[in-house]
Structure formats: C-alpha cells, structure tokens
C-alpha cells in the first residue's frame, strides 16, 4: 500500500488486493470519515427532511439530516450530534437500521439510523452550512429528494429502503 495523499480527513491510497486466481489488482482508494443519515420521525407518519444549500453545486438539495462521523469514533454518537445540529432535536430512541458502502474504491460507510421520541435539544449548526428544516410525509420526502437538481444518493436510498421495508 502506497499513500499518495493525506490531510486531516482524507487519505488517498494505492492498494493491492489478491484475486482468486493468484493475480493481483492494484487500484487507488480514497479513505474518509464515515457518514450518518437519519430517518427522524417527530410524529407518526411524518419525517424530518432538510433543504440545504450546497455551494459546490450552487443550489439547494433536499436530503435526510446527514453528516460525517469526524468528531467521534462511534456512528451512533455522530448521528445524535448531527440530528441536534441540523434539526434542533435529540432522539431518546436511536436505532441503527443499515450500513452500506458506495464502492470498494471509497473506504467509507454510510450508517442509517431511525430517530424517534424526539425532544428539543439543539446544537449550533456549522458556520458553513445553510439548512432549513421541514416535516413531511415519507412519500413527500422521496418526491422532494428526487426533485433536487442533484440527488443526494444516500437520502434517496434510505427513504426508498424504508418505504420498501415498511409497506
């Protein structure tokens, strides 16, 4: 393994991995902090959805409350922090639902949580974020996410999987 680049939160590696026939595959891989995504239910049949300005796209995106686990080692603790920062609520019940990966070239896991029994308990939003909080039905959440000019993939996946599993 060769390290090609490193900073505080990112690392680019050139790694080798064996194939079953004895040959070796050598590919660049990017390592970064895991992410958390919250299906937060403030009331029965309603979910929190945020509308966040993404400056590198130059537009707002609809998405689940989400963020990086870069200030702690535990995804559940990071999920609770992100929920408080982006919605102003804490979950008295936080349940891990699934963990998924984008590809083997991106060394990062997306952790999905269900947040219920919510109570007001805000943390300040990050200085470089512009977020609006909305409460919508799960069907409306999927419509809004899909209507974004750039679709937040993890949010679309999380809402669609939730709908599939809770028909």
C-alpha positions in Angstrom: 0.0 0.0 0.0 1.3 3.4 -1.0 0.0 6.6 0.5 -0.5 9.2 -2.3 -2.1 11.9 -0.3 -3.2 12.7 3.3 -4.8 15.6 5.2 -6.9 15.9 8.3 -9.9 14.0 7.0 -8.9 12.4 3.7 -6.3 9.8 2.5 -5.6 8.5 -1.0 -4.0 5.1 -1.2 -2.7 2.9 -3.9 -3.6 -0.6 -2.7 -3.1 -4.1 -4.0 -5.5 -7.0 -3.4 -5.3 -10.6 -4.4 -7.7 -12.2 -7.0 -8.8 -15.8 -6.5 -6.6 -16.9 -9.5 -3.4 -15.6 -7.8 -3.1 -12.4 -9.8 -3.2 -9.0 -8.0 -5.4 -6.0 -8.5 -3.8 -2.6 -7.8 -6.2 0.4 -7.6 -6.4 3.9 -6.0 -8.7 4.0 -3.0 -10.0 7.1 -1.1 -10.5 6.9 2.7 -12.6 9.5 4.5 -14.9 9.7 7.6 -18.0 7.6 7.7 -21.4 9.3 7.3 -24.6 9.1 9.2 -28.1 9.6 7.8 -31.2 9.9 10.0 -34.8 8.9 9.4 -36.1 11.1 12.2 -39.8 10.8 13.0 -41.1 13.8 15.0 -44.6 12.4 14.9 -46.4 9.3 13.5 -46.3 9.3 9.7 -44.0 12.4 9.4 -40.3 12.6 8.9 -37.7 15.4 9.1 -36.2 16.5 5.8 -33.7 19.3 5.3 -33.2 21.6 2.5 -29.5 22.5 2.4 -27.6 24.9 0.2 -24.7 23.1 -1.4 -22.2 25.7 -2.6 -20.2 23.4 -5.0 -23.5 22.6 -6.8 -24.7 26.2 -6.4 -28.2 25.1 -5.4 -30.3 23.6 -2.6 -30.7 19.9 -2.2 -33.4 18.0 -0.3 -32.0 15.4 2.0 -32.2 13.5 5.2 -30.3 15.0 8.2 -26.8 13.7 7.5 -23.2 14.3 8.3 -19.7 12.9 8.8 -18.6 11.0 11.9 -15.4 13.0 12.1 -15.6 14.3 15.7 -16.2 11.0 17.4 -15.4 7.3 16.8 -18.9 6.0 17.3 -21.5 6.3 14.5 -24.5 6.5 16.9 -22.8 9.4 18.8 -22.2 11.1 15.5 -25.8 10.5 14.4 -27.1 12.1 17.6 -24.8 15.1 17.2 -25.8 15.6 13.5 -29.5 15.3 14.5 -29.1 18.0 17.1 -27.1 20.3 14.8 -29.4 20.0 11.8 -32.8 19.7 13.4 -32.5 21.0 16.9 -33.8 17.7 18.3 -32.3 14.8 20.2 -33.6 11.3 19.8 -34.5 9.4 23.0 -34.6 6.3 20.9 -31.9 5.9 18.2 -31.9 2.6 16.3 -29.3 1.5 13.8 -31.0 0.4 10.6 -28.4 -0.4 8.0 -24.8 0.3 6.9 -23.9 0.4 3.2 -20.9 1.3 1.1 -20.7 3.2 -2.2 -17.9 1.2 -3.8 -14.8 -0.6 -2.9 -12.7 2.4 -4.1 -14.3 4.6 -1.5 -13.3 3.5 2.0 -16.3 5.0 3.9 -19.5 3.6 5.3 -22.9 5.2 5.3 -24.8 4.4 8.6 -28.6 4.8 8.7 -30.5 5.4 11.9 -34.1 5.7 12.9 -34.6 8.5 15.4 -37.9 8.6 17.5 -39.2 10.1 20.7 -37.6 13.4 19.8 -37.1 16.3 22.2 -35.8 19.8 21.7 -32.1 19.9 22.4 -30.2 21.9 19.7 -26.5 22.3 19.0 -25.3 25.2 16.8 -25.2 24.5 13.1 -21.8 24.5 11.5 -20.8 28.0 10.4 -20.5 27.0 6.8 -24.0 25.3 6.5 -27.3 26.8 5.4 -30.1 24.4 6.4 -33.9 24.6 6.5 -35.9 22.0 8.5 -39.1 20.6 7.1 -41.6 18.0 8.3 -43.1 15.9 5.6 -44.7 12.5 4.9 -42.3 9.8 3.8 -43.8 9.9 0.3 -43.3 13.6 0.1 -39.7 13.2 1.3 -39.0 10.9 -1.6 -40.6 13.2 -4.1 -38.6 16.2 -2.8 -35.3 14.3 -2.8 -35.9 13.2 -6.4 -36.9 16.8 -7.4 -33.4 18.1 -6.3 -31.2 19.3 -9.2 -28.6 16.9 -7.8 -29.9 13.9 -5.9 -28.4 13.1 -2.6 -27.9 9.4 -3.2 -27.8 8.3 0.5 -31.1 10.1 1.2 -32.8 8.6 -1.8 -31.6 5.1 -0.9 -32.6 5.5 2.8 -36.1 6.7 2.1 -36.7 4.1 -0.6 -35.4 1.3 1.5 -37.6 2.4 4.5 -40.6 2.6 2.2 -39.8 -0.9 0.8 -39.4 -2.4 4.2 -42.5 -0.7 5.8 -45.2 -1.1 3.1 
